[in-house]
Amino acid sequence: MKPQVKSCLTLALFFAFAAIAWCQPCSNADFRGVYLFQTSGHVNMKDLGPGLPDLLAPMAGLGLVEYDGNGNASGRFTGTWGGIAGTWEFVDFKYTVNNDCTGTAEYKAKSLDTGQVIGPDRHKILILEDGNLVRCLMVSAPGRTIINVTELRRVARGRRACDRSMIHGPYSVHYQGWVNAQALDPRQPASFAPAIGLGLGRIDPDSPVTGTATHIWGGVRIDTETVSASLKVNADCTGTMEHTIRNKNIGALITSKGPLVVLNNGEQFVVLNAEAPAFVYYTRTGLP
């Protein structure tokens, strides 16, 4: 066989295999395992209950969801709607994945605080990275005005086990979210401004948590230091974090509490700040 003919045959085979790989269909089985659930967007507060303002406010949710690969899922999350927090459990969660790696998911959500059931909500889904990443867009939410996207990142193909000792050492901290203008000045009407922050902290089991951060809330710079903090980690790798920080500019204290999810044996964890909707990301920066 002439060299150029052999080269052409090799190239043809390569493209044939590439085409086969590219055309590999998706199925429910690709959407399987335990996923970090992060949802964010905006919701009209007046749709959440009587007496609430007609205001499009930021919302966010954090939790874990387990997909069985056969079209069923279960899990729970803590959400915040304009600073109003609650914990919800998924009910009648069904999903379908098409050959082209798109699909749909539908579920109801039951409040573990009040027993209220909302839904069924419906999402369009897109399977990426062989099922390790799934993106969702809410397309139907009866009775609510809501703009919402969800990202699901697979953290394990089966159940995991965590404990408090996993979270220790130096961590970098960053977030981007929202702050209610009334938290900065009670005389202001309820409205939401962008908030971002960056900091460093140290978490040790036998010592107080320490840390400093710089925040920009609605264009105002605020420097803070950690006064106290406590963490609880459950066996399923969820938990809670509560901490108090001091506004070094004026000396005021700010306390927040929210759910967390532990990733990569404590190398990272994510906290949902419920009062000022934001995902706060902690990443270990060095040896414990």
C-alpha positions in Angstrom: 0.0 0.0 0.0 1.3 3.4 -1.0 2.1 5.7 2.0 -0.4 8.3 0.9 -3.1 5.7 0.6 -2.3 4.3 4.0 -2.4 7.8 5.5 -5.8 8.5 3.9 -7.2 5.2 5.3 -5.9 6.0 8.8 -7.4 9.5 8.6 -10.7 8.1 7.4 -10.8 5.5 10.2 -10.0 8.3 12.8 -12.9 10.4 11.6 -15.2 7.4 11.5 -14.4 6.6 15.1 -14.7 10.3 16.1 -18.1 10.4 14.4 -19.3 7.3 16.3 -18.0 8.7 19.6 -19.7 12.1 18.9 -23.0 10.3 18.1 -23.0 8.2 21.2 -26.6 8.7 22.6 -27.4 9.7 26.1 -29.9 7.9 28.4 -31.2 8.1 31.9 -28.3 6.0 33.0 -25.9 8.9 32.3 -27.7 10.9 34.9 -26.8 8.9 38.0 -25.2 9.5 41.4 -25.1 12.1 44.1 -25.0 15.7 42.8 -24.2 19.1 44.3 -27.4 21.1 43.7 -27.1 24.8 43.2 -30.0 26.9 41.9 -30.2 30.6 41.5 -32.3 33.3 39.9 -35.1 35.7 40.8 -38.6 35.3 42.1 -41.5 37.8 42.7 -41.9 38.0 46.5 -45.7 38.6 46.3 -46.1 35.1 44.9 -44.7 33.6 48.1 -47.3 34.7 50.6 -49.7 37.5 51.7 -48.3 40.8 52.7 -45.0 40.4 50.8 -44.0 43.2 48.4 -44.4 43.1 44.6 -40.6 42.9 44.1 -38.4 40.7 41.9 -35.9 39.5 44.4 -32.8 37.2 44.2 -33.2 33.5 45.2 -30.8 30.7 45.7 -30.8 27.1 46.9 -28.1 24.6 48.0 -28.3 20.9 48.7 -27.7 17.3 47.5 -29.8 15.3 45.1 -29.4 11.6 44.3 -30.4 10.3 40.8 -30.9 6.6 40.4 -30.2 6.3 36.6 -33.7 5.0 36.0 -35.6 8.3 36.0 -36.1 8.9 39.7 -34.4 11.3 42.1 -34.6 12.3 45.8 -33.0 14.9 48.0 -33.5 18.2 49.8 -32.2 21.7 49.7 -32.2 24.9 51.7 -33.4 27.9 49.7 -33.6 31.6 50.3 -36.1 33.9 48.6 -35.1 37.5 49.1 -33.6 36.6 52.5 -36.5 34.4 53.6 -35.0 30.9 54.2 -36.6 27.5 54.2 -35.7 23.8 53.8 -37.5 21.8 51.1 -37.7 18.1 50.2 -38.2 16.9 46.6 -41.4 14.9 46.0 -42.4 12.8 43.0 -39.1 13.6 41.2 -39.0 12.2 37.7 -36.6 12.8 34.9 -36.1 11.7 31.3 -33.0 12.0 29.2 -33.2 12.0 25.4 -30.7 10.5 22.9 -29.4 14.0 22.1 -28.5 14.6 25.8 -31.3 17.0 26.4 -34.2 16.0 28.6 -36.8 17.1 31.2 -37.2 16.9 35.0 -40.4 17.4 36.9 -41.0 17.4 40.7 -42.9 18.9 43.6 -41.2 20.4 46.6 -42.5 20.1 50.2 -41.5 22.6 52.9 -40.0 20.8 55.9 -40.9 24.0 57.9 -44.6 24.4 57.1 -45.7 21.3 55.1 -46.6 23.4 52.1 -46.2 21.7 48.7 -45.4 23.6 45.6 -45.3 22.5 42.0 -45.1 20.5 39.9 -42.2 22.5 38.5 -40.7 21.5 35.2 -37.1 22.0 33.9 -35.4 21.5 30.6 -32.1 19.7 31.2 -28.8 19.4 29.3 -26.3 16.5 30.1 -22.7 17.5 29.8 -19.3 15.9 30.5 -20.6 12.4 30.4 -23.1 13.2 33.1 -20.7 14.9 35.5 -22.3 18.2 34.8 -26.0 18.9 34.2 -27.6 22.3 33.6 -31.3 23.0 34.0 -33.6 25.8 33.0 -37.0 26.2 34.8 -39.7 26.4 32.1 -42.8 26.0 34.3 -43.6 27.0 37.9 -47.3 27.2 38.5 -48.5 30.2 40.5 -45.1 31.9 40.7 -43.1 34.4 38.7 -39.7 32.9 38.7 -36.5 33.1 36.5 -34.3 30.2 37.6 -31.3 28.1 36.4 -29.8 25.1 38.2 -26.3 23.6 38.0 -25.8 20.0 39.1 -22.2 18.7 39.6 -21.7 15.0 40.3 -19.7 14.5 43.5 -20.0 10.7 43.8 -21.5 7.8 42.0 -22.7 6.3 45.3 -23.4 7.5 48.8 -20.5 9.2 50.7 -19.6 9.6 54.3 -18.3 12.8 55.9 -17.4 14.1 59.3 -16.4 17.4 60.9 -12.7 16.6 60.9 -12.6 16.9 57.1 -12.9 20.7 57.4 -9.6 22.1 58.7 -6.7 24.3 57.7 -6.4 27.5 55.8 -9.1 28.4 53.3 -9.7 31.1 50.7 -13.2 32.5 50.6 -15.1 34.2 47.8 -18.7 34.9 46.8 -20.9 36.9 44.5 -24.5 37.6 45.4 -26.9 40.2 46.6 -27.5 42.3 49.7 -30.7 44.0 50.8 -30.3 47.8 50.9 -32.1 47.8 54.3 -29.3 45.8 55.8 -27.0 48.8 55.0 -29.5 51.5 56.0 -32.8 50.6 57.7 -34.3 53.8 56.3 -33.9 52.6 52.8 -36.8 50.8 51.0 -36.4 47.0 50.3 -34.2 46.6 47.3 -31.3 44.4 46.3 -27.8 45.5 45.3 -24.9 43.4 44.0 -22.5 42.1 46.7 -19.1 40.5 46.3 -16.4 39.4 48.8 -12.9 37.9 49.0 -11.1 36.7 52.1 -8.9 34.2 54.0 -9.7 32.1 57.0 -8.4 29.3 59.1 -10.5 26.5 60.5 -9.2 24.1 63.2 -11.1 21.7 65.4 -9.6 22.8 68.7 -9.1 26.5 68.0 -11.5 29.5 67.3 -12.1 30.1 63.6 -10.2 33.2 62.4 -10.4 35.2 59.2 -10.6 38.5 57.4 -12.4 39.6 54.3 -13.1 42.6 52.1 -16.7 43.1 50.8 -18.3 45.4 48.3 -22.0 45.8 49.1 -23.9 48.0 46.7 -20.7 50.0 45.9 -19.7 50.4 49.6 -16.5 48.8 50.8 -16.6 46.9 54.1 -13.7 45.2 55.8 -14.5 42.4 58.3 -12.9 40.0 60.7 -14.4 36.8 62.1 -15.5 37.0 65.7 -16.9 33.5 66.1 -18.0 30.5 64.0 -19.4 27.0 64.3 -19.7 24.2 61.8 -21.8 21.1 61.8 -21.2 18.3 59.3 -23.6 15.4 58.8 -22.7 11.9 57.6 -24.2 12.7 54.2 -21.8 15.6 53.7 -24.3 18.3 54.3 -24.3 20.5 57.3 -24.6 24.1 58.6 -22.2 27.0 59.3 -23.0 29.9 61.6 -20.6 32.8 62.0 -20.4 36.3 63.3 -18.2 38.9 61.7 -17.3 42.4 62.8 -17.6 45.4 60.4 -14.2 46.9 61.1 -15.3 50.2 59.6 -18.0 50.9 62.2 -17.7 48.1 64.7 -21.1 46.5 64.0 -21.6 42.8 64.3 -23.2 40.7 61.5 -24.3 37.1 62.1 -25.4 34.7 59.4 -26.3 31.0 59.3 -26.7 28.7 56.3 -26.4 25.2 54.9 -23.2 23.8 53.6 -22.1 20.9 51.4 -18.6 19.3 51.7 -16.7 18.4 48.5 -13.5 16.4 47.9 -13.0 15.3 51.5 -13.0 18.8 52.7 -10.7 20.4 50.1 -13.7 22.6 49.3 -17.1 23.3 50.8 -19.9 25.6 49.7 -22.1 27.6 52.1 -25.4 29.3 51.2 -25.7 32.7 52.8 -29.5 32.8 53.4 -29.9 36.4 54.6 -28.0 38.0 51.7 -28.5 35.4 48.9 -25.0 34.1 47.8 -23.0 30.9 47.4 -19.9 31.3 49.5 -17.0 29.1 48.3 -14.3 27.8 50.6 -11.1 26.3 49.1 -8.2 24.9 51.1 -5.1 26.8 50.2 -2.4 24.8 51.8 -1.5 22.0 54.2 -3.6 21.8 57.4 
